């Protein structure tokens, strides 16, 4: 496995109704690299976003969904999701501002 930099760990934010409601409690949801662990995710969030201090990280692996196209069957790509809770004294993450 190649070494992951902090820009490789966080792929994109997850923007759903549930994740938007969790922002009030300073919890942010990201799609992350499948090989990233909790400490790598914590370091990546603190380096990528100024003033963010991570309290805890929850991760979950999402299996690919089974799909069919005619007789051919397959699965969509598996992914990994992380919910990051910031401390009370940390700044908010700017990419979510104005949504």
Buried (B, 14 or more C-beta within 10 A) or exposed (E): EEEBEBEBBBBEBBEEEEBEEBBEEBBBBBBBBEEBBBEBBBBBBBBBBEEBBBEEBEBEEEEEEEEEEEEEEEEEEEBBBBBBBBEEEBEBBEBBEEE
